[in-house]
Amino acid sequence: MEFDLIRDRDGKCSLELNGELTALERWLNNQQRQSIEVLDGLLQVITNIKQGNQGEYLSHDAEFQITLTADSCLIIANWLLGEQNLANDEYNGYDPASLEEQHLKMDEDAAKAECGLDDFAYLLEEWRAFLLANQH
């Protein structure tokens, strides 16, 4: 997995993945995933899965769902999963009516990404180190 870690003139950090992992790139560039605490939590989940202390991890936000297993990481846009996932209050006011507009803008390939769990852990570790080095 090839990627570039970028800090723009305004100090905003972002990650660009080379290849067909658009969904993973969008998921990681979410402001929430720029929190060291959130990244530490994900890395701990991965450690637990690798050690056999946890079988699977499933989480979702307004745009994506992530599933971590012993072998892989799957990021998938909620609109691919169906509207039943959008009815949950955990989506913080996400407007299901905007689903159609989002659907028109995204093709299915850009809404789903899968990689190995080890590759995902490495990416998270690099992203975390980059964010720490570029904090103001």
N, C-alpha and C positions, 0 to 999 in steps of 0.2 A: 504494500500500500504506500503510494507516494503522496506526500502532502507538503504544503508550504504554510508556514506560520508568519503572519503579517501584522505589523503595527503601522497604522497610517499616521499622517502628520498630526492628527488630532489626538493621537494616543490610543485609538480604538484598535483592539486586537481582533483578528479573525483568522480563520483557518480555511485553506482551500485544498480540497482533495482532488488529485488527478485521477480521472477515470469516471466510472459510472456510479459514484456514491453520493449523488446530489442530496439525497434525503439525509444521509449521515452528516454531511457538511452543514446543511441547514439546521439539523438538530443540535450539533455542537456549537454553532454560532449563535444560538439563542442566548440571550443575556443571562438566563438562569445557569447555563453551563459555563459561565465565566466566573462562577463562584468556586473558590478553592474548597470550601466545605462540601459543596455538592459533588465536586470531582472526587474528593476524598471518600465520600460516601459510596460512590459508584465503584471506586477502586477496592473498597472494603467488601462490597458485594461480590466483586469478581474473585477476590481472595477466598471468600466463603464458598463460592461455587467450586473453585478449583480444589479446595481442601475437602469437598464433599459435605460441608456443613449446611449447604443450601442447594436445593435442586434446580430452581429456576427463579428468575427475577422478572417481574412484569411491572412496568410503570407507563404512565401516559400524561400528556399535557394537552393543551388546546389544539395542537397540530399533529403530534406524532405519538405513537406507542413504541416502546422499546421492550424487547424480550431478550434476556441473556440466559443461555444454557451452558452446559459444560463445554460445548463445542463452538457455539456461535453467538453472534449479536445480530439481531434483526430489528431494523428501524422501519416502520411503516406508517404512512399517513393515515389519519383517522378516516378520511373519506373513502379509503379503500376497504376499511373494515365495516363500513355501514353506519347509518345514522344512530343506531342504538347506542353506540359508544358516546355520542355527543349529548345524550340526554342527562348525563351525570353532572351533578353540581360542581364537580371538581374542575370543570372547564372554565371556571371564573368568568362567566358571562359570554362565552364564545357564542356567536350567533349562528345557529344552524342554517339560517337563510343564506349566509355567505358561502355555504358549502358548494352550491352550484357554480358560483363565480370562481371559487378556488379550483373546482374540478375542471373548468374550462381552461384555466391557466397552466395547470400541471398535467403532464402525461404520466402514465403509470410507472414508467421507468424512473422518473425523477421523484417518485413518491415512496420508493421502497429501496432499501439497501441492506445487504447482508455481508458480514465478514466474520472471520474467525475470532474467537474470544481473546486469544493472545494478541492478535493484531489490534483489536479494539483497546485492550489494556495498554499496549504500547502507545497508541495514539493518545489516550487519556493522560498517560504519564508525561508525554512530550508537551501536550497542550497545557497541562498543569504547570510544568516547569517554565514554559514560555510566559504564561500569565504571571507567575511569581516574579520572573525577571523583568517584567514590563509594568509592574504596578507603580503607581505614582506615589 
